[in-house]
């Protein structure tokens, strides 16, 4: 685990690994990693340089290293990632540095942090310049060397997704109780869906605790609130959820709670998977064949005390890994709960969070073995809510395990106050990742969902390996004996809107989202301008989608 610390003087930051911190605390010496020095680019008496360090100093896309800024006068500057025109849209500044006349201040990127796909430069801009400044407005410009640029633009991503966790919907949407659990969870969930819509991601992954499960009597209402917000959003692509500890918060009703999770999410959208009655499942990403494995906590509310994974679930995970690992595809495991003293999500030596999995439990030990035996896997977790700013976001345990990413929380990211977790509600803070998958790299871009902006310091790069695959076209069953008119299309559009509202409780299902996407495709179409073949295709897609949703709802 690596963290970034603020130096007391000015805005200087120094990035140190846990090993380095231990060396310092024991009176040892920290040896500098081999560095790649880069020349200074200066303008108006301001100098800007970037020294890449660490084991990945020579690798494309890795940001680890130190940016140095000098100034001839007292001034404050924003540092930005920039393309050849100006600062990248949708990003916060890298840092704000106050530099004294004739002085130099620095900012350091930590372990496995990422250079954005579209970045070609770092620019330093006086803080008096607002919004997204142009390169021409910069006081100093650093050109990222060609061998350090990622080598892709955002449009080269093979697919994208949002990685969210700990949404924590309460039941207050239906008026039963006040939102004393997670005050802004519903608003933040709506904002997260808006962010996903604006990014046009291919799907959403949620790492657990979609609901709070405040009491068993209102669990169904919490899921309805979750689904209603999803149904009323403009998001039309799939969403896949993992089962967290709040899904099974009532320890005396775990079987019922797991079945409620299955029924409420639709799992992978397959009726056979749902009929199997297991809360874990996998999906294959259609554009590449990448594998996503969704685990579930099965033991109950307290991972620190319970064996959360049955042998059956762990056998299933291990078989998936054995059969798919090393075949040129990325593999993700989505498993909610962090492990105490192991991986991301909390301080390793002095943890703040008391609800992590106890690594001495047999199922935890076996899960850890999988993480260490299959090092090219990516594990995505949540659970502790600890905000990006705390720095416990990514680790591979110094190469001893797979890449491990921790999601903070959509409902309420937490901070540390006086040595303890601070659960104070913040209306303007909700955190998750925007993930871009390229042929040989995966970028996890940490974002504030409320602002829809990415934090440069909390973006992480993972070596990946995948490639596009040919997608089979989904056949459309045509209603060939029907002569479709524009009036019929207007009628079926109205009917589709009614059905989507009526069956909102299935909004997590792939079939619901597919019908919703089709509805959005045609709801504003000019049917009078469409030819007979176009009308028939549109009509058939909508009618088939309605029939499928009717069938699901009436099972």
Secondary structure, DSSP 4 states (H G I P E B T S, - for coil): -EEEEE-SSTT-EEEEEHHHHHHHHTT--PPPPP-B----EEETTEEEEEEE-STTTTSTTB--EEEEEEESSSEEEEEEEE-SSBBPTTB--SEEEEE-TTEEEEEEE-TTBB--TT--EEEEEETTS-SS-BGGG-SEEEEPPTTTS-S--GGG-SEEEEEE----B-SGGGTSS-S-S-TTHHHHHHHHHHHHHHHT-SEEEE-S-SB----GGGHHHHHHHHHHHHHHSS--SEEEE-B-SGGG-SGGGHHHHHHHHHHHH-TTS-HHHHHHT-S-EEEE-TTT--EEEE-B--S-S-TTTS--S-HHHHHHHHHHHHHHTTSS--EEEE----BTTBSSSS-SSS-S-S-SBPTTSHHHHHHHHHHHH-TTEEEEE-SS-B-GGGS-SEE-TTTTS-EEEE---SS--BEEETTEEE----TT--EEEEEEE-SSEEEEEEEETTTTEEEEEEEEEEE------PPPPPP----TT----HHHHHHHHHHHHHHHHHTGGGTTSHHHHHHHHHHHHHTT--GGGS-HHHHHHHHHHHHHHHHHHHHHHT-
